[in-house]
Amino acid sequence: HGYRPHHDFHEWMKLSLLESVETELSGEWARTRHLVNRETVRSLVANTRTEKENRDYLLLTLLILELWMRENRIEAV
């Protein structure tokens, strides 16, 4: 009963954000590629897209980390 923001977030992720998350995290330029490999990212996105697993918040956290690393010019090794 009542407002549940996680329901709205999941819909937003599926409809608008998931494609961008996949592009940013699996690209050659992705700084998080040393932390999480591309195949893992693609698997997380695919499972979220098909609703096999809900990895919305994990993907959002990885995206925030990626953008933070870019903004602060941090390279993972």
N, C-alpha and C positions, 0 to 999 in steps of 0.2 A: 504494500500500500504506500502511495506517495511517490515522490520524485526519486528516480534512480539514475544519476548521471552516467553510470557505467553503461547503461543501455544506449543512451544517446552517443556516447563516445564510440562504442562498437559500430554503430551505424555510420558515423562520420568516418571512422577508419576504413570501413569496407567501401564506402561510396566515394570518398574523396582523397584520403591520405595514403592508402595502401600502395598505390602505384608509385607515388613519389618516394615513399619509404624504400621500396625495392630499388628504384633507380639510384637514390642517394647512397644506400648502404652496400650495393653490389657493384657499383661503378669502379673503374680502375683508379680513380682519384680518391676513393673513400679512405679516410684515415683510420677508420675502425677495422679495416680489412685485416690488420694484424692481430686484432682481438677476436674477431668473429669472421670465419671464412665465408666467401660468397655462397657456397653451396648451402651452408647452414642458414644464411639469411634468406636465400631463395626457398628453402624448405619451410622456414618459419612463416614467410609470406604466403606460400601456397597453402599451408595448413590453416592459416587464418582466413584466407580467401574462401576456401571450401568449408570452413567452419568445422574442420576435423579437430582443431585445437584453437583456443583463443589466446593468441600471443600479442594482443593489442598493446598492452602496457610495456612489455619487453621491447617490442619494436619502437614504440615511442621513446623509451629510455635510450635505446641505441641511436635513434635519430638525434635526440637532444645532445648526446655525447659527441656524435659526429659533427654537428654544427658548432658545438663549443670548441672542439679541437680545431676546426677550421678558423673560427674567429680568433682564437689565441695562437694560431700557427704552431700547433703541437703535432708532431709526427710520432706515431707509435712505431717502435722498433721491435 
